[in-house]
Amino acid sequence: MIHVTEKREYTGEYPDKTLYLPGPTEVREEVIEAMAEPTFGHRMDRMTDLYTTVVEDTKEFLDTDNDVIVLTASGTEFWEATTLNLVEDRMLVPTSGAFSERQANVAERLGKAVDRIEYEWGQAVKPEDVREALEASDEGYDAVGMVMNETSTGVRNPVEEIGDVVAEYPDTRFVVDAISCLGGDYVDIEAHGIDAIFTSTQKAFAMPPGLAVCVVSDDAYQQELEQDAASWYGGFQRCLDYYDRKGQTHSTPAIPLMLAYREQMKHMLDEGHEARDARHREMAEYTREWARDHFGLFPEEGYESRTVTCIENTRGIDVAATIETVSERYDMVFSDGYGPIGGETFRIGHMGEHTVESIRELTDAIEDVADL
Ligand SMILES: Cc1ncc(COP(=O)(O)O)c(C=O)c1O
């Protein structure tokens, strides 16, 4: 193997930057401070207090009676785990951007037969296309897997309507990657038959990275039990049975991150899920209006994300240079367009603890630097 990466010494001397990325996002000071506790054992009663609080508060916040797993991992773990736990043979995956393509790719690497419904980047997944694919399949699918908020294109897919379609197929589980929106974009999980929905803590939950959350229906738990194989680390049965018996995780969790989670979830419960959703809609509307005034919007109209705005660079500004200068001059960081649409688009993450006021500070900075 040829190694091209050389060590670049971590100096510890870096200016604080305000994050307007599509994750990680800003974390409250008291949430950072909550992590600075002496280490305790993951089989101590204190851990049971902490983990049961984390799990039950999450159910309350998300307004669900389904089971909740909080695992030490990034959200990617639940692409693998939901596929291994729920898909014996075949999976349907609508693809419309980098992350949905990766979800399909993960399932293929795990040896599953994946049928895609392919959309151009920027387009939203349509319920009628999912219905058509389900109707056309002779063998049926073990699961439909999709991304709710396509972070690469800034599209918010209509998972509620698609869930209602999938619910007509009782042997097919509905798996939703809500990594870049859950907690900022309200979704009624049970009303739309979502069997597994997952996120990463560094996005709209506004916590440090390192934990992943998955909400699991009874049907999903049952489907895993009926299969020959499942994930070990992210197995629903292993995680949930351990919780039922001991109120703990099956292996040693990132305890400091669990402490941060507990602290931030207090704030999330105080604000409430619907108020958080309303604040995210306001931020999204403000950002879209600003984008329309100065540039254009990349996503199909009517399907714009509530947590990440993907802006079409209609003025041909030098996106990379603008990002760099805004960072140097204002200590604020936002994102270039993803992969193949870098430079043609750029993205502002308005999630977590941000407000219209804090987003306006960024758009003012961009206006200054790009001379808008
Ligand atoms: C929609 C979506 N899915 C999956 C991921 C991967 O999440 P993680 O980096 O937490 O594994 C991301 C990360 O940005 C994402 O936006």
PDBQT file of the ligand as one rigid body, heavy atoms in Angstrom, charges set to zero:
ROOT
HETATM    1  C1  LIG A 401     -27.990  11.989   5.240  1.00  0.00    +0.000 C 
HETATM    2  C2  LIG A 401     -26.736  11.483   5.878  1.00  0.00    +0.000 A 
HETATM    3  N1  LIG A 401     -26.592  10.170   6.059  1.00  0.00    +0.000 NA
HETATM    4  C3  LIG A 401     -25.486   9.662   6.639  1.00  0.00    +0.000 A 
HETATM    5  C4  LIG A 401     -24.455  10.472   7.061  1.00  0.00    +0.000 A 
HETATM    6  C5  LIG A 401     -23.266   9.880   7.750  1.00  0.00    +0.000 C 
HETATM    7  O1  LIG A 401     -23.357  10.223   9.101  1.00  0.00    +0.000 OA
HETATM    8  P1  LIG A 401     -22.129   9.986  10.101  1.00  0.00    +0.000 P 
HETATM    9  O2  LIG A 401     -21.007  10.796   9.576  1.00  0.00    +0.000 OA
HETATM   10  O3  LIG A 401     -22.634  10.436  11.440  1.00  0.00    +0.000 OA
HETATM   11  O4  LIG A 401     -21.845   8.520  10.070  1.00  0.00    +0.000 OA
HETATM   12  C6  LIG A 401     -24.561  11.845   6.881  1.00  0.00    +0.000 A 
HETATM   13  C7  LIG A 401     -23.463  12.744   7.291  1.00  0.00    +0.000 C 
HETATM   14  O5  LIG A 401     -23.427  13.898   6.953  1.00  0.00    +0.000 OA
HETATM   15  C8  LIG A 401     -25.732  12.372   6.292  1.00  0.00    +0.000 A 
HETATM   16  O6  LIG A 401     -25.879  13.695   6.124  1.00  0.00    +0.000 OA
ENDROOT
TORSDOF 0
